[in-house]
Amino acid sequence: MSKKMSPNDLYWKAQVESQIKNEYKNFLEEENLKNTPDSAHLFAMRKISGNYDYHGKKERELILLLAGNLPYMYD
């Protein structure tokens, strides 16, 4: 069973997710891409390969956070 998150933990989780979404939005604008699962996958691969810490989020979690679903044939 997982520990219930405190209001403070929920606040910081929301702040981190907001930061990630802003970085993704900037990435889409810079690369002139649309918000698709494939673009989210590309963003996640670039950030994770650059040793950027996303607070323990895995590539799959980042894609789902940013695009809402996974690219075709991801799994």
All heavy atoms as a GROMACS GRO file, in nm:
protein
  625
    1MET      N    1   0.083  -0.116   0.000
    1MET     CA    2   0.000   0.000   0.000
    1MET      C    3   0.088   0.124   0.000
    1MET      O    4   0.187   0.130   0.070
    1MET     CB    5  -0.089  -0.001   0.124
    1MET     CG    6  -0.229   0.040   0.091
    1MET     SD    7  -0.350  -0.030   0.203
    1MET     CE    8  -0.350   0.081   0.335
    2SER      N    9   0.054   0.221  -0.078
    2SER     CA   10   0.134   0.342  -0.084
    2SER      C   11   0.090   0.442   0.022
    2SER      O   12  -0.026   0.443   0.065
    2SER     CB   13   0.126   0.406  -0.223
    2SER     OG   14  -0.006   0.449  -0.247
    3LYS      N   15   0.183   0.523   0.061
    3LYS     CA   16   0.157   0.625   0.162
    3LYS      C   17   0.074   0.738   0.102
    3LYS      O   18   0.099   0.782  -0.010
    3LYS     CB   19   0.290   0.679   0.212
    3LYS     CG   20   0.280   0.788   0.314
    3LYS     CD   21   0.418   0.839   0.350
    3LYS     CE   22   0.406   0.971   0.420
    3LYS     NZ   23   0.536   1.035   0.436
    4LYS      N   24  -0.025   0.784   0.177
    4LYS     CA   25  -0.108   0.894   0.130
    4LYS      C   26  -0.024   1.022   0.129
    4LYS      O   27   0.048   1.050   0.224
    4LYS     CB   28  -0.228   0.911   0.222
    4LYS     CG   29  -0.324   1.017   0.175
    4LYS     CD   30  -0.445   1.023   0.264
    4LYS     CE   31  -0.535   1.136   0.217
    4LYS     NZ   32  -0.652   1.150   0.303
    5MET      N   33  -0.034   1.096   0.020
    5MET     CA   34   0.047   1.217   0.006
    5MET      C   35  -0.015   1.331   0.087
    5MET      O   36  -0.136   1.349   0.087
    5MET     CB   37   0.058   1.257  -0.141
    5MET     CG   38   0.134   1.156  -0.224
    5MET     SD   39   0.147   1.203  -0.396
    5MET     CE   40   0.273   1.327  -0.387
    6SER      N   41   0.073   1.406   0.152
    6SER     CA   42   0.027   1.521   0.229
    6SER      C   43  -0.005   1.636   0.134
    6SER      O   44   0.039   1.635   0.017
    6SER     CB   45   0.136   1.564   0.328
    6SER     OG   46   0.244   1.624   0.258
    7PRO      N   47  -0.077   1.737   0.180
    7PRO     CA   48  -0.103   1.853   0.094
    7PRO      C   49   0.025   1.918   0.043
    7PRO      O   50   0.032   1.963  -0.071
    7PRO     CB   51  -0.181   1.948   0.185
    7PRO     CG   52  -0.250   1.857   0.282
    7PRO     CD   53  -0.152   1.745   0.306
    8ASN      N   54   0.129   1.919   0.126
    8ASN     CA   55   0.256   1.976   0.084
    8ASN      C   56   0.319   1.894  -0.030
    8ASN      O   57   0.369   1.949  -0.128
    8ASN     CB   58   0.352   1.984   0.203
    8ASN     CG   59   0.476   2.063   0.171
    8ASN    OD1   60   0.469   2.170   0.111
    8ASN    ND2   61   0.591   2.012   0.211
    9ASP      N   62   0.314   1.761  -0.016
    9ASP     CA   63   0.366   1.673  -0.122
    9ASP      C   64   0.289   1.691  -0.252
    9ASP      O   65   0.348   1.695  -0.360
    9ASP     CB   66   0.358   1.527  -0.079
    9ASP     CG   67   0.452   1.494   0.036
    9ASP    OD1   68   0.554   1.563   0.052
    9ASP    OD2   69   0.421   1.398   0.110
   10LEU      N   70   0.158   1.702  -0.241
   10LEU     CA   71   0.075   1.723  -0.360
   10LEU      C   72   0.107   1.856  -0.428
   10LEU      O   73   0.111   1.865  -0.550
   10LEU     CB   74  -0.074   1.717  -0.323
   10LEU     CG   75  -0.126   1.581  -0.281
   10LEU    CD1   76  -0.267   1.593  -0.227
   10LEU    CD2   77  -0.121   1.483  -0.397
   11TYR      N   78   0.131   1.958  -0.348
   11TYR     CA   79   0.167   2.089  -0.403
   11TYR      C   80   0.296   2.080  -0.483
   11TYR      O   81   0.304   2.128  -0.596
   11TYR     CB   82   0.182   2.191  -0.290
   11TYR     CG   83   0.241   2.322  -0.336
   11TYR    CD1   84   0.162   2.416  -0.400
   11TYR    CD2   85   0.376   2.350  -0.320
   11TYR    CE1   86   0.215   2.536  -0.446
   11TYR    CE2   87   0.430   2.469  -0.364
   11TYR     CZ   88   0.349   2.562  -0.427
   11TYR     OH   89   0.404   2.680  -0.473
   12TRP      N   90   0.399   2.019  -0.424
   12TRP     CA   91   0.528   2.011  -0.493
   12TRP      C   92   0.522   1.920  -0.615
   12TRP      O   93   0.588   1.946  -0.716
   12TRP     CB   94   0.638   1.969  -0.396
   12TRP     CG   95   0.672   2.083  -0.306
   12TRP    CD1   96   0.647   2.093  -0.173
   12TRP    CD2   97   0.732   2.207  -0.344
   12TRP    NE1   98   0.687   2.215  -0.127
   12TRP    CE2   99   0.740   2.288  -0.230
   12TRP    CE3  100   0.778   2.260  -0.465
   12TRP    CZ2  101   0.794   2.416  -0.232
   12TRP    CZ3  102   0.832   2.388  -0.466
   12TRP    CH2  103   0.840   2.464  -0.351
   13LYS      N  104   0.441   1.816  -0.608
   13LYS     CA  105   0.422   1.730  -0.725
   13LYS      C  106   0.360   1.811  -0.839
   13LYS      O  107   0.402   1.801  -0.954
   13LYS     CB  108   0.333   1.611  -0.690
   13LYS     CG  109   0.307   1.519  -0.806
   13LYS     CD  110   0.214   1.406  -0.769
   13LYS     CE  111   0.190   1.321  -0.892
   13LYS     NZ  112   0.066   1.252  -0.892
   14ALA      N  113   0.261   1.892  -0.807
   14ALA     CA  114   0.196   1.976  -0.909
   14ALA      C  115   0.294   2.078  -0.966
   14ALA      O  116   0.292   2.106  -1.086
   14ALA     CB  117   0.074   2.047  -0.850
   15GLN      N  118   0.380   2.133  -0.882
   15GLN     CA  119   0.480   2.230  -0.929
   15GLN      C  120   0.578   2.164  -1.026
   15GLN      O  121   0.612   2.222  -1.130
   15GLN     CB  122   0.556   2.290  -0.810
   15GLN     CG  123   0.474   2.380  -0.724
   15GLN     CD  124   0.422   2.501  -0.800
   15GLN    OE1  125   0.495   2.568  -0.872
   15GLN    NE2  126   0.294   2.526  -0.787
   16VAL      N  127   0.624   2.045  -0.993
   16VAL     CA  128   0.717   1.972  -1.080
   16VAL      C  129   0.651   1.940  -1.213
   16VAL      O  130   0.710   1.961  -1.320
   16VAL     CB  131   0.767   1.843  -1.010
   16VAL    CG1  132   0.837   1.751  -1.108
   16VAL    CG2  133   0.858   1.878  -0.895
   17GLU      N  134   0.527   1.892  -1.209
   17GLU     CA  135   0.456   1.858  -1.333
   17GLU      C  136   0.432   1.981  -1.418
   17GLU      O  137   0.442   1.975  -1.540
   17GLU     CB  138   0.326   1.785  -1.301
   17GLU     CG  139   0.351   1.645  -1.249
   17GLU     CD  140   0.225   1.570  -1.215
   17GLU    OE1  141   0.113   1.626  -1.225
   17GLU    OE2  142   0.237   1.452  -1.176
   18SER      N  143   0.404   2.093  -1.355
   18SER     CA  144   0.386   2.218  -1.429
   18SER      C  145   0.515   2.260  -1.497
   18SER      O  146   0.514   2.304  -1.612
   18SER     CB  147   0.337   2.327  -1.333
   18SER     OG  148   0.326   2.450  -1.399
   19GLN      N  149   0.626   2.246  -1.429
   19GLN     CA  150   0.757   2.279  -1.486
   19GLN      C  151   0.787   2.190  -1.607
   19GLN      O  152   0.833   2.238  -1.711
   19GLN     CB  153   0.867   2.264  -1.382
   19GLN     CG  154   1.006   2.289  -1.436
   19GLN     CD  155   1.114   2.256  -1.335
   19GLN    OE1  156   1.087   2.225  -1.219
   19GLN    NE2  157   1.237   2.263  -1.379
   20ILE      N  158   0.761   2.061  -1.594
   20ILE     CA  159   0.786   1.967  -1.703
   20ILE      C  160   0.699   2.003  -1.823
   20ILE      O  161   0.747   2.006  -1.937
   20ILE     CB  162   0.758   1.822  -1.657
   20ILE    CG1  163   0.860   1.779  -1.553
   20ILE    CG2  164   0.758   1.726  -1.776
   20ILE    CD1  165   0.828   1.648  -1.484
   21LYS      N  166   0.573   2.034  -1.799
   21LYS     CA  167   0.483   2.070  -1.909
   21LYS      C  168   0.527   2.199  -1.977
   21LYS      O  169   0.516   2.210  -2.100
   21LYS     CB  170   0.339   2.082  -1.858
   21LYS     CG  171   0.278   1.948  -1.824
   21LYS     CD  172   0.140   1.961  -1.767
   21LYS     CE  173   0.081   1.827  -1.731
   21LYS     NZ  174  -0.053   1.836  -1.674
   22ASN      N  175   0.577   2.295  -1.902
   22ASN     CA  176   0.627   2.419  -1.962
   22ASN      C  177   0.750   2.392  -2.048
   22ASN      O  178   0.764   2.449  -2.157
   22ASN     CB  179   0.658   2.523  -1.854
   22ASN     CG  180   0.535   2.587  -1.798
   22ASN    OD1  181   0.431   2.593  -1.864
   22ASN    ND2  182   0.545   2.634  -1.676
   23GLU      N  183   0.840   2.307  -2.000
   23GLU     CA  184   0.958   2.271  -2.079
   23GLU      C  185   0.917   2.200  -2.207
   23GLU      O  186   0.975   2.224  -2.314
   23GLU     CB  187   1.051   2.182  -1.997
   23GLU     CG  188   1.122   2.254  -1.887
   23GLU     CD  189   1.214   2.163  -1.808
   23GLU    OE1  190   1.263   2.061  -1.865
   23GLU    OE2  191   1.238   2.192  -1.691
   24TYR      N  192   0.818   2.115  -2.198
   24TYR     CA  193   0.769   2.043  -2.316
   24TYR      C  194   0.706   2.139  -2.415
   24TYR      O  195   0.731   2.129  -2.536
   24TYR     CB  196   0.669   1.936  -2.273
   24TYR     CG  197   0.608   1.857  -2.386
   24TYR    CD1  198   0.688   1.784  -2.473
   24TYR    CD2  199   0.471   1.855  -2.407
   24TYR    CE1  200   0.633   1.711  -2.577
   24TYR    CE2  201   0.415   1.782  -2.510
   24TYR     CZ  202   0.497   1.710  -2.595
   24TYR     OH  203   0.442   1.638  -2.698
   25LYS      N  204   0.629   2.234  -2.365
   25LYS     CA  205   0.567   2.334  -2.452
   25LYS      C  206   0.675   2.414  -2.526
   25LYS      O  207   0.665   2.436  -2.648
   25LYS     CB  208   0.480   2.427  -2.370
   25LYS     CG  209   0.410   2.534  -2.450
   25LYS     CD  210   0.328   2.624  -2.360
   25LYS     CE  211   0.275   2.741  -2.440
   25LYS     NZ  212   0.211   2.841  -2.356
   26ASN      N  213   0.780   2.453  -2.456
   26ASN     CA  214   0.890   2.526  -2.519
   26ASN      C  215   0.961   2.439  -2.622
   26ASN      O  216   0.999   2.486  -2.729
   26ASN     CB  217   0.990   2.574  -2.414
   26ASN     CG  218   0.934   2.684  -2.327
   26ASN    OD1  219   0.842   2.756  -2.368
   26ASN    ND2  220   0.985   2.696  -2.206
   27PHE      N  221   0.978   2.311  -2.590
   27PHE     CA  222   1.040   2.216  -2.683
   27PHE      C  223   0.959   2.206  -2.812
   27PHE      O  224   1.015   2.211  -2.922
   27PHE     CB  225   1.050   2.079  -2.616
   27PHE     CG  226   1.083   1.966  -2.709
   27PHE    CD1  227   1.212   1.946  -2.754
   27PHE    CD2  228   0.984   1.878  -2.752
   27PHE    CE1  229   1.243   1.841  -2.841
   27PHE    CE2  230   1.013   1.773  -2.837
   27PHE     CZ  231   1.142   1.755  -2.882
   28LEU      N  232   0.826   2.196  -2.799
   28LEU     CA  233   0.740   2.186  -2.917
   28LEU      C  234   0.752   2.311  -3.004
   28LEU      O  235   0.758   2.302  -3.127
   28LEU     CB  236   0.594   2.165  -2.875
   28LEU     CG  237   0.560   2.032  -2.811
   28LEU    CD1  238   0.415   2.032  -2.766
   28LEU    CD2  239   0.587   1.916  -2.905
   29GLU      N  240   0.756   2.427  -2.940
   29GLU     CA  241   0.768   2.553  -3.015
   29GLU      C  242   0.903   2.563  -3.085
   29GLU      O  243   0.910   2.603  -3.201
   29GLU     CB  244   0.747   2.671  -2.921
   29GLU     CG  245   0.604   2.685  -2.874
   29GLU     CD  246   0.586   2.793  -2.770
   29GLU    OE1  247   0.685   2.861  -2.733
   29GLU    OE2  248   0.472   2.810  -2.722
   30GLU      N  249   1.011   2.527  -3.015
   30GLU     CA  250   1.145   2.535  -3.073
   30GLU      C  251   1.163   2.439  -3.190
   30GLU      O  252   1.226   2.472  -3.290
   30GLU     CB  253   1.251   2.505  -2.967
   30GLU     CG  254   1.265   2.613  -2.864
   30GLU     CD  255   1.356   2.571  -2.749
   30GLU    OE1  256   1.415   2.460  -2.754
   30GLU    OE2  257   1.367   2.650  -2.654
   31GLU      N  258   1.108   2.319  -3.177
   31GLU     CA  259   1.124   2.216  -3.280
   31GLU      C  260   1.013   2.220  -3.385
   31GLU      O  261   1.014   2.141  -3.479
   31GLU     CB  262   1.127   2.077  -3.215
   31GLU     CG  263   1.241   2.057  -3.118
   31GLU     CD  264   1.375   2.048  -3.186
   31GLU    OE1  265   1.382   1.999  -3.300
   31GLU    OE2  266   1.474   2.092  -3.124
   32ASN      N  267   0.915   2.309  -3.365
   32ASN     CA  268   0.801   2.322  -3.456
   32ASN      C  269   0.728   2.188  -3.472
   32ASN      O  270   0.703   2.142  -3.583
   32ASN     CB  271   0.846   2.378  -3.591
   32ASN     CG  272   0.729   2.431  -3.670
   32ASN    OD1  273   0.627   2.469  -3.615
   32ASN    ND2  274   0.744   2.432  -3.802
   33LEU      N  275   0.694   2.129  -3.358
   33LEU     CA  276   0.624   2.001  -3.355
   33LEU      C  277   0.485   2.018  -3.294
   33LEU      O  278   0.459   2.113  -3.223
   33LEU     CB  279   0.703   1.899  -3.271
   33LEU     CG  280   0.841   1.863  -3.320
   33LEU    CD1  281   0.914   1.780  -3.215
   33LEU    CD2  282   0.833   1.786  -3.452
   34LYS      N  283   0.400   1.921  -3.321
   34LYS     CA  284   0.267   1.918  -3.261
   34LYS      C  285   0.272   1.829  -3.137
   34LYS      O  286   0.359   1.743  -3.125
   34LYS     CB  287   0.164   1.864  -3.359
   34LYS     CG  288   0.143   1.956  -3.476
   34LYS     CD  289   0.036   1.903  -3.567
   34LYS     CE  290   0.023   2.001  -3.684
   34LYS     NZ  291  -0.086   1.965  -3.772
   35ASN      N  292   0.176   1.849  -3.048
   35ASN     CA  293   0.168   1.768  -2.927
   35ASN      C  294   0.111   1.631  -2.962
   35ASN      O  295  -0.010   1.613  -2.975
   35ASN     CB  296   0.081   1.837  -2.823
   35ASN     CG  297   0.077   1.761  -2.693
   35ASN    OD1  298   0.148   1.663  -2.675
   35ASN    ND2  299  -0.006   1.805  -2.602
   36THR      N  300   0.199   1.535  -2.981
   36THR     CA  301   0.161   1.397  -3.010
   36THR      C  302   0.238   1.305  -2.916
   36THR      O  303   0.339   1.346  -2.859
   36THR     CB  304   0.195   1.359  -3.156
   36THR    OG1  305   0.338   1.362  -3.171
   36THR    CG2  306   0.130   1.454  -3.256
   37PRO      N  307   0.195   1.182  -2.903
   37PRO     CA  308   0.272   1.087  -2.822
   37PRO      C  309   0.416   1.070  -2.874
   37PRO      O  310   0.509   1.052  -2.795
   37PRO     CB  311   0.192   0.957  -2.833
   37PRO     CG  312   0.053   1.002  -2.856
   37PRO     CD  313   0.066   1.125  -2.942
   38ASP      N  314   0.435   1.076  -3.005
   38ASP     CA  315   0.570   1.062  -3.061
   38ASP      C  316   0.658   1.180  -3.022
   38ASP      O  317   0.776   1.163  -2.991
   38ASP     CB  318   0.564   1.049  -3.213
   38ASP     CG  319   0.502   0.917  -3.256
   38ASP    OD1  320   0.531   0.814  -3.193
   38ASP    OD2  321   0.425   0.918  -3.353
   39SER      N  322   0.602   1.301  -3.021
   39SER     CA  323   0.678   1.419  -2.979
   39SER      C  324   0.712   1.410  -2.830
   39SER      O  325   0.823   1.444  -2.789
   39SER     CB  326   0.598   1.547  -3.005
   39SER     OG  327   0.576   1.564  -3.143
   40ALA      N  328   0.618   1.363  -2.750
   40ALA     CA  329   0.643   1.347  -2.607
   40ALA      C  330   0.751   1.242  -2.584
   40ALA      O  331   0.836   1.258  -2.496
   40ALA     CB  332   0.514   1.308  -2.536
   41HIS      N  333   0.751   1.137  -2.664
   41HIS     CA  334   0.854   1.034  -2.654
   41HIS      C  335   0.991   1.091  -2.688
   41HIS      O  336   1.090   1.066  -2.618
   41HIS     CB  337   0.818   0.916  -2.745
   41HIS     CG  338   0.907   0.798  -2.730
   41HIS    ND1  339   0.929   0.709  -2.831
   41HIS    CD2  340   0.981   0.754  -2.626
   41HIS    CE1  341   1.011   0.615  -2.791
   41HIS    NE2  342   1.044   0.641  -2.665
   42LEU      N  343   0.999   1.169  -2.794
   42LEU     CA  344   1.124   1.232  -2.833
   42LEU      C  345   1.174   1.324  -2.721
   42LEU      O  346   1.292   1.322  -2.686
   42LEU     CB  347   1.105   1.311  -2.963
   42LEU     CG  348   1.226   1.387  -3.016
   42LEU    CD1  349   1.340   1.290  -3.048
   42LEU    CD2  350   1.188   1.466  -3.139
   43PHE      N  351   1.086   1.405  -2.665
   43PHE     CA  352   1.122   1.493  -2.555
   43PHE      C  353   1.175   1.413  -2.437
   43PHE      O  354   1.281   1.445  -2.380
   43PHE     CB  355   1.000   1.576  -2.514
   43PHE     CG  356   1.022   1.661  -2.392
   43PHE    CD1  357   1.086   1.784  -2.403
   43PHE    CD2  358   0.977   1.620  -2.268
   43PHE    CE1  359   1.105   1.864  -2.292
   43PHE    CE2  360   0.995   1.699  -2.156
   43PHE     CZ  361   1.060   1.821  -2.168
   44ALA      N  362   1.105   1.307  -2.400
   44ALA     CA  363   1.146   1.225  -2.286
   44ALA      C  364   1.282   1.160  -2.311
   44ALA      O  365   1.368   1.159  -2.222
   44ALA     CB  366   1.040   1.118  -2.259
   45MET      N  367   1.303   1.108  -2.431
   45MET     CA  368   1.432   1.045  -2.462
   45MET      C  369   1.546   1.146  -2.453
   45MET      O  370   1.651   1.116  -2.398
   45MET     CB  371   1.430   0.983  -2.602
   45MET     CG  372   1.351   0.857  -2.612
   45MET     SD  373   1.370   0.769  -2.769
   45MET     CE  374   1.344   0.895  -2.891
   46ARG      N  375   1.526   1.264  -2.507
   46ARG     CA  376   1.632   1.366  -2.503
   46ARG      C  377   1.662   1.410  -2.361
   46ARG      O  378   1.778   1.426  -2.324
   46ARG     CB  379   1.591   1.488  -2.586
   46ARG     CG  380   1.599   1.464  -2.734
   46ARG     CD  381   1.575   1.592  -2.809
   46ARG     NE  382   1.576   1.568  -2.953
   46ARG     CZ  383   1.551   1.662  -3.042
   46ARG    NH1  384   1.522   1.785  -3.004
   46ARG    NH2  385   1.553   1.635  -3.170
   47LYS      N  386   1.561   1.431  -2.281
   47LYS     CA  387   1.583   1.477  -2.145
   47LYS      C  388   1.645   1.369  -2.058
   47LYS      O  389   1.737   1.396  -1.982
   47LYS     CB  390   1.453   1.526  -2.081
   47LYS     CG  391   1.402   1.653  -2.142
   47LYS     CD  392   1.502   1.766  -2.121
   47LYS     CE  393   1.451   1.895  -2.179
   47LYS     NZ  394   1.542   2.007  -2.157
   48ILE      N  395   1.598   1.247  -2.071
   48ILE     CA  396   1.652   1.139  -1.989
   48ILE      C  397   1.794   1.106  -2.030
   48ILE      O  398   1.880   1.081  -1.945
   48ILE     CB  399   1.559   1.015  -1.994
   48ILE    CG1  400   1.430   1.049  -1.918
   48ILE    CG2  401   1.627   0.892  -1.935
   48ILE    CD1  402   1.322   0.946  -1.931
   49SER      N  403   1.824   1.108  -2.160
   49SER     CA  404   1.961   1.080  -2.205
   49SER      C  405   2.057   1.191  -2.164
   49SER      O  406   2.176   1.168  -2.153
   49SER     CB  407   1.964   1.060  -2.356
   49SER     OG  408   1.941   1.182  -2.423
   50GLY      N  409   2.004   1.310  -2.138
   50GLY     CA  410   2.087   1.421  -2.092
   50GLY      C  411   2.106   1.421  -1.942
   50GLY      O  412   2.150   1.519  -1.884
   51ASN      N  413   2.071   1.311  -1.877
   51ASN     CA  414   2.083   1.295  -1.732
   51ASN      C  415   2.007   1.400  -1.654
   51ASN      O  416   2.047   1.441  -1.547
   51ASN     CB  417   2.230   1.294  -1.690
   51ASN     CG  418   2.304   1.175  -1.745
   51ASN    OD1  419   2.247   1.067  -1.756
   51ASN    ND2  420   2.428   1.195  -1.781
   52TYR      N  421   1.897   1.445  -1.709
   52TYR     CA  422   1.812   1.541  -1.640
   52TYR      C  423   1.723   1.466  -1.544
   52TYR      O  424   1.662   1.367  -1.581
   52TYR     CB  425   1.728   1.619  -1.742
   52TYR     CG  426   1.660   1.741  -1.684
   52TYR    CD1  427   1.729   1.861  -1.675
   52TYR    CD2  428   1.530   1.735  -1.638
   52TYR    CE1  429   1.668   1.973  -1.622
   52TYR    CE2  430   1.469   1.846  -1.585
   52TYR     CZ  431   1.538   1.964  -1.578
   52TYR     OH  432   1.478   2.074  -1.524
   53ASP      N  433   1.716   1.510  -1.420
   53ASP     CA  434   1.638   1.442  -1.318
   53ASP      C  435   1.493   1.489  -1.322
   53ASP      O  436   1.465   1.605  -1.300
   53ASP     CB  437   1.697   1.468  -1.180
   53ASP     CG  438   1.620   1.399  -1.070
   53ASP    OD1  439   1.552   1.299  -1.099
   53ASP    OD2  440   1.628   1.445  -0.956
   54TYR      N  441   1.403   1.397  -1.349
   54TYR     CA  442   1.260   1.428  -1.349
   54TYR      C  443   1.194   1.369  -1.226
   54TYR      O  444   1.088   1.309  -1.234
   54TYR     CB  445   1.193   1.380  -1.478
   54TYR     CG  446   1.210   1.481  -1.587
   54TYR    CD1  447   1.298   1.461  -1.690
   54TYR    CD2  448   1.139   1.600  -1.584
   54TYR    CE1  449   1.314   1.555  -1.789
   54TYR    CE2  450   1.156   1.695  -1.682
   54TYR     CZ  451   1.243   1.672  -1.785
   54TYR     OH  452   1.260   1.767  -1.881
   55HIS      N  453   1.260   1.384  -1.113
   55HIS     CA  454   1.206   1.342  -0.984
   55HIS      C  455   1.159   1.198  -0.986
   55HIS      O  456   1.051   1.166  -0.939
   55HIS     CB  457   1.095   1.437  -0.940
   55HIS     CG  458   1.141   1.579  -0.934
   55HIS    ND1  459   1.199   1.631  -0.822
   55HIS    CD2  460   1.142   1.677  -1.027
   55HIS    CE1  461   1.232   1.757  -0.846
   55HIS    NE2  462   1.199   1.787  -0.968
   56GLY      N  463   1.242   1.114  -1.046
   56GLY     CA  464   1.213   0.970  -1.046
   56GLY      C  465   1.115   0.924  -1.151
   56GLY      O  466   1.082   0.807  -1.156
   57LYS      N  467   1.067   1.014  -1.235
   57LYS     CA  468   0.972   0.973  -1.338
   57LYS      C  469   1.046   0.897  -1.448
   57LYS      O  470   1.153   0.935  -1.491
   57LYS     CB  471   0.902   1.094  -1.398
   57LYS     CG  472   0.804   1.159  -1.303
   57LYS     CD  473   0.718   1.258  -1.376
   57LYS     CE  474   0.623   1.330  -1.287
   57LYS     NZ  475   0.532   1.247  -1.215
   58LYS      N  476   0.986   0.791  -1.489
   58LYS     CA  477   1.040   0.710  -1.599
   58LYS      C  478   0.991   0.768  -1.732
   58LYS      O  479   0.900   0.850  -1.737
   58LYS     CB  480   0.994   0.565  -1.586
   58LYS     CG  481   1.025   0.503  -1.454
   58LYS     CD  482   1.168   0.460  -1.447
   58LYS     CE  483   1.194   0.381  -1.320
   58LYS     NZ  484   1.307   0.422  -1.248
   59GLU      N  485   1.052   0.721  -1.840
   59GLU     CA  486   1.016   0.767  -1.974
   59GLU      C  487   0.866   0.750  -2.000
   59GLU      O  488   0.799   0.841  -2.048
   59GLU     CB  489   1.097   0.689  -2.077
   59GLU     CG  490   1.072   0.728  -2.220
   59GLU     CD  491   1.158   0.648  -2.315
   59GLU    OE1  492   1.282   0.667  -2.313
   59GLU    OE2  493   1.102   0.567  -2.392
   60ARG      N  494   0.815   0.635  -1.965
   60ARG     CA  495   0.672   0.605  -1.987
   60ARG      C  496   0.583   0.704  -1.913
   60ARG      O  497   0.485   0.753  -1.967
   60ARG     CB  498   0.645   0.461  -1.942
   60ARG     CG  499   0.502   0.418  -1.952
   60ARG     CD  500   0.486   0.278  -1.891
   60ARG     NE  501   0.351   0.233  -1.901
   60ARG     CZ  502   0.301   0.165  -2.002
   60ARG    NH1  503   0.378   0.132  -2.102
   60ARG    NH2  504   0.175   0.129  -2.003
   61GLU      N  505   0.618   0.734  -1.787
   61GLU     CA  506   0.539   0.828  -1.707
   61GLU      C  507   0.542   0.968  -1.766
   61GLU      O  508   0.441   1.039  -1.765
   61GLU     CB  509   0.590   0.831  -1.563
   61GLU     CG  510   0.570   0.701  -1.489
   61GLU     CD  511   0.645   0.699  -1.357
   61GLU    OE1  512   0.760   0.747  -1.352
   61GLU    OE2  513   0.588   0.647  -1.260
   62LEU      N  514   0.658   1.008  -1.818
   62LEU     CA  515   0.669   1.140  -1.882
   62LEU      C  516   0.580   1.150  -2.005
   62LEU      O  517   0.510   1.249  -2.024
   62LEU     CB  518   0.814   1.170  -1.922
   62LEU     CG  519   0.907   1.217  -1.812
   62LEU    CD1  520   1.048   1.230  -1.866
   62LEU    CD2  521   0.860   1.347  -1.755
   63ILE      N  522   0.582   1.046  -2.087
   63ILE     CA  523   0.500   1.046  -2.208
   63ILE      C  524   0.353   1.056  -2.172
   63ILE      O  525   0.278   1.136  -2.231
   63ILE     CB  526   0.528   0.921  -2.293
   63ILE    CG1  527   0.672   0.922  -2.344
   63ILE    CG2  528   0.430   0.912  -2.410
   63ILE    CD1  529   0.717   0.789  -2.404
   64LEU      N  530   0.310   0.978  -2.075
   64LEU     CA  531   0.170   0.981  -2.034
   64LEU      C  532   0.132   1.116  -1.974
   64LEU      O  533   0.022   1.167  -1.998
   64LEU     CB  534   0.140   0.868  -1.935
   64LEU     CG  535   0.141   0.728  -1.995
   64LEU    CD1  536   0.132   0.622  -1.886
   64LEU    CD2  537   0.029   0.712  -2.095
   65LEU      N  538   0.223   1.176  -1.899
   65LEU     CA  539   0.197   1.308  -1.841
   65LEU      C  540   0.180   1.413  -1.950
   65LEU      O  541   0.091   1.497  -1.946
   65LEU     CB  542   0.311   1.348  -1.747
   65LEU     CG  543   0.307   1.491  -1.693
   65LEU    CD1  544   0.190   1.509  -1.598
   65LEU    CD2  545   0.438   1.524  -1.624
   66LEU      N  546   0.264   1.406  -2.052
   66LEU     CA  547   0.268   1.511  -2.154
   66LEU      C  548   0.166   1.491  -2.266
   66LEU      O  549   0.108   1.588  -2.314
   66LEU     CB  550   0.409   1.520  -2.214
   66LEU     CG  551   0.518   1.557  -2.113
   66LEU    CD1  552   0.655   1.540  -2.176
   66LEU    CD2  553   0.497   1.698  -2.061
   67ALA      N  554   0.146   1.367  -2.309
   67ALA     CA  555   0.060   1.344  -2.424
   67ALA      C  556  -0.071   1.273  -2.389
   67ALA      O  557  -0.164   1.274  -2.469
   67ALA     CB  558   0.135   1.262  -2.530
   68GLY      N  559  -0.076   1.210  -2.274
   68GLY     CA  560  -0.200   1.144  -2.235
   68GLY      C  561  -0.210   0.998  -2.277
   68GLY      O  562  -0.287   0.922  -2.221
   69ASN      N  563  -0.134   0.960  -2.379
   69ASN     CA  564  -0.128   0.820  -2.419
   69ASN      C  565   0.008   0.791  -2.480
   69ASN      O  566   0.085   0.881  -2.508
   69ASN     CB  567  -0.243   0.781  -2.512
   69ASN     CG  568  -0.256   0.873  -2.630
   69ASN    OD1  569  -0.160   0.939  -2.668
   69ASN    ND2  570  -0.372   0.879  -2.690
   70LEU      N  571   0.035   0.664  -2.502
   70LEU     CA  572   0.165   0.620  -2.552
   70LEU      C  573   0.167   0.616  -2.705
   70LEU      O  574   0.063   0.597  -2.768
   70LEU     CB  575   0.198   0.483  -2.496
   70LEU     CG  576   0.213   0.476  -2.345
   70LEU    CD1  577   0.225   0.330  -2.300
   70LEU    CD2  578   0.332   0.554  -2.298
   71PRO      N  579   0.287   0.629  -2.765
   71PRO     CA  580   0.297   0.617  -2.911
   71PRO      C  581   0.258   0.476  -2.956
   71PRO      O  582   0.264   0.380  -2.879
   71PRO     CB  583   0.447   0.641  -2.940
   71PRO     CG  584   0.500   0.706  -2.818
   71PRO     CD  585   0.416   0.661  -2.704
   72TYR      N  586   0.219   0.466  -3.081
   72TYR     CA  587   0.181   0.339  -3.142
   72TYR      C  588   0.297   0.240  -3.126
   72TYR      O  589   0.412   0.274  -3.154
   72TYR     CB  590   0.149   0.360  -3.289
   72TYR     CG  591   0.111   0.234  -3.360
   72TYR    CD1  592  -0.009   0.169  -3.333
   72TYR    CD2  593   0.195   0.180  -3.456
   72TYR    CE1  594  -0.043   0.053  -3.399
   72TYR    CE2  595   0.161   0.063  -3.523
   72TYR     CZ  596   0.042   0.000  -3.494
   72TYR     OH  597   0.007  -0.115  -3.560
   73MET      N  598   0.267   0.120  -3.082
   73MET     CA  599   0.364   0.012  -3.066
   73MET      C  600   0.472   0.043  -2.962
   73MET      O  601   0.583  -0.008  -2.970
   73MET     CB  602   0.429  -0.024  -3.200
   73MET     CG  603   0.335  -0.070  -3.307
   73MET     SD  604   0.278  -0.238  -3.284
   73MET     CE  605   0.422  -0.330  -3.327
   74TYR      N  606   0.443   0.128  -2.864
   74TYR     CA  607   0.544   0.160  -2.762
   74TYR      C  608   0.575   0.040  -2.675
   74TYR      O  609   0.690   0.014  -2.643
   74TYR     CB  610   0.495   0.278  -2.674
   74TYR     CG  611   0.595   0.320  -2.570
   74TYR    CD1  612   0.704   0.401  -2.605
   74TYR    CD2  613   0.585   0.277  -2.439
   74TYR    CE1  614   0.797   0.438  -2.511
   74TYR    CE2  615   0.678   0.315  -2.344
   74TYR     CZ  616   0.784   0.396  -2.380
   74TYR     OH  617   0.877   0.434  -2.287
   75ASP      N  618   0.473  -0.032  -2.633
   75ASP     CA  619   0.494  -0.147  -2.545
   75ASP      C  620   0.516  -0.273  -2.623
   75ASP      O  621   0.462  -0.308  -2.716
   75ASP     CB  622   0.376  -0.166  -2.450
   75ASP     CG  623   0.378  -0.063  -2.339
   75ASP    OD1  624   0.486  -0.019  -2.301
   75ASP    OD2  625   0.268  -0.027  -2.293
   0.00000   0.00000   0.00000
